[in-house]
Amino acid sequence: MNDLILRFALGGVAVSAFSALAELFKPKTFSGIFGAAPAVALVSLALIFVQRGSDVVRDHAVGMICGGLAFVAYAVASVYATARTRLPVWAGAVLCWAAWFLVAAAAWMVVKPS
């Protein structure tokens, strides 16, 4: 239970700090992006480092990088899917999910821990 409280507190502080920092930049919509993923990732990696050591942190960080690359592919596919007005919503969603999965799986196969 103490671990959950620690995660909640550190995550809240990190998200708030990143959001406050992001308020310095324009456009203000970046504050949501900077407030969520980087803060949660850094807190997660810090807690994993304390609990399990640097080898496990490396594996998690590599997984986060693969997920980030897959997210970029998802975003590009989303732009493509929304630019084509004749594409049904369900088909666009499937296209975006497939792009994310294929890039994430390919990236993980390239860098997976041995």
C-alpha positions in Angstrom: 0.0 0.0 0.0 2.9 2.4 0.8 4.2 1.8 -2.7 1.0 2.9 -4.3 0.9 6.0 -2.2 4.5 6.8 -3.1 3.7 6.3 -6.8 0.6 8.5 -6.6 2.4 11.3 -4.8 5.5 11.3 -7.0 3.4 11.0 -10.2 1.3 13.9 -9.1 4.3 16.1 -8.3 6.0 15.2 -11.6 2.8 15.8 -13.7 2.3 19.1 -12.0 5.9 20.2 -12.5 5.9 19.2 -16.2 2.6 21.0 -16.7 3.9 24.2 -15.0 7.1 24.1 -17.2 5.0 23.5 -20.3 3.0 26.6 -19.6 6.1 28.7 -20.5 5.8 27.5 -24.1 3.3 28.3 -26.8 0.9 26.9 -27.9 -0.6 26.0 -24.5 -1.9 22.7 -25.8 1.6 21.4 -25.3 1.1 21.5 -21.5 -1.1 18.4 -21.7 1.4 16.5 -23.7 4.4 17.5 -21.6 2.4 17.0 -18.4 1.4 13.4 -19.0 3.8 11.0 -20.7 7.2 12.3 -19.7 6.3 12.8 -16.1 4.8 9.4 -15.7 7.7 7.8 -17.6 10.4 9.4 -15.5 8.7 8.6 -12.2 8.1 5.0 -13.3 11.8 4.6 -14.3 13.0 6.2 -11.1 10.9 3.8 -9.0 12.0 0.8 -11.0 15.6 1.9 -10.6 15.3 2.1 -6.8 13.4 -1.2 -6.6 15.0 -3.4 -9.3 18.2 -1.8 -10.6 19.6 -0.4 -13.8 19.2 -3.5 -16.0 15.5 -3.6 -15.5 15.3 0.2 -16.1 17.1 -0.3 -19.4 14.5 -2.8 -20.6 11.6 -0.6 -19.6 13.3 2.5 -21.2 13.8 0.5 -24.5 10.1 -0.5 -24.4 9.1 3.1 -23.9 11.2 4.2 -26.9 9.6 1.5 -29.0 6.2 2.7 -27.9 7.2 6.3 -28.7 8.2 5.3 -32.3 4.9 3.4 -32.6 3.0 6.4 -31.4 4.6 8.5 -34.2 3.5 5.9 -36.7 0.0 6.0 -35.2 -0.1 9.8 -35.5 1.1 9.8 -39.1 -1.5 7.1 -39.9 -4.2 9.2 -38.1 -3.4 12.2 -40.3 -3.6 10.1 -43.4 -6.9 8.5 -42.2 -8.6 11.8 -41.4 -7.4 13.5 -44.6 -9.2 10.8 -46.6 -12.9 11.8 -46.2 -14.2 8.6 -47.9 -12.5 6.3 -45.5 -15.0 4.9 -42.9 -14.1 5.7 -39.3 -13.8 2.0 -38.4 -11.3 1.5 -41.3 -9.3 4.5 -40.3 -9.1 3.2 -36.7 -8.0 -0.2 -37.9 -5.4 1.3 -40.1 -4.0 3.4 -37.2 -4.0 0.5 -34.8 -2.3 -1.7 -37.3 0.4 1.0 -37.9 1.0 1.2 -34.2 1.2 -2.5 -33.7 3.5 -3.2 -36.7 6.0 -0.4 -35.7 5.9 -1.4 -32.0 6.5 -5.1 -32.8 9.2 -4.4 -35.4 11.0 -2.0 -33.1 10.8 -4.5 -30.2 12.1 -7.4 -32.4 15.1 -5.2 -33.3 16.0 -4.1 -29.8 14.5 -6.7 -27.5 16.7 -7.7 -24.5 18.5 -11.0 -24.9 
